Amino acid sequence: MEGTLNVVGYGLAAIGPGIGVALIFAAWITATARQPESAGITRPMLFMGFALVEVLALFGLVLAFVLPV
């Protein structure tokens, strides 16, 4: 079995952004279902939250390759 501990660490760290993205989209779907006319107003906030959570996942991926173990 080959690989480093960084790979395992990133695998565990990817769980957080996955849950974060699910919560963000679930909240937006709930808000849109309650008030459909607010979908256009809340959509930019949806994408901003999604982008911030995904950036954290990408930082974890970069650190997994940069930091030696």
N, C-alpha and C positions, 0 to 999 in steps of 0.2 A: 504494500500500500504506500503510495507516494503522495506528496503534497505537503503543505505546511499548515500550521495552525491558523494562518491568516485566512485560508479558504473556509475553514470551519467558523471562524469569527465573523467573516462577511456573510456566510449563510445564516447565522443567527441574527446578525444585524439587519438583514433584509426583511425579517419578519416585522419589525417596527414600521417601516414605510409601507409595507403591504397592508397592515392593519390601519395605518393612518389614511391611506388612499380610500380604503373601504369606508371608513367613518366619514370622510369628507363627502364622498359621493352619496352615501346614505342620507346625510344631513341635507344635502341639496335636493335630493329626490323628495324627501319628506317636506321640505319647505315649498317646493314647487307643487306638490300634490295639495298642500293646504291652501296656497294662494298662487294659482297658475299665472296671474298677471305679473307676479314678481320675478318670473324666471329670467327675464332680460336684465334685471337689476342685479340678481345674485349670481349670474353666470360668470362675470369677471372675477368675483371672489372665489368661485369654485376653481377656476383655472389657476389663480394665484396660489391658493392653498395646495392644489395638486402639484404645481411646479416646485414649491418650497419643500414639500415632502419628498419629491423625487430627487431634488438636489442633495438632500441628506443621504439618500441611498447611493447616489453617484460619488459623493465624498467618501463613503464607506468603501466603495469599490476601488477608488483610487488609492486610499490608504492601505487596502489589503495588498496591493501590488508594490507600493512604495516602501512600506515599513518592513524591515527584515525581522525574522524571528530567530 
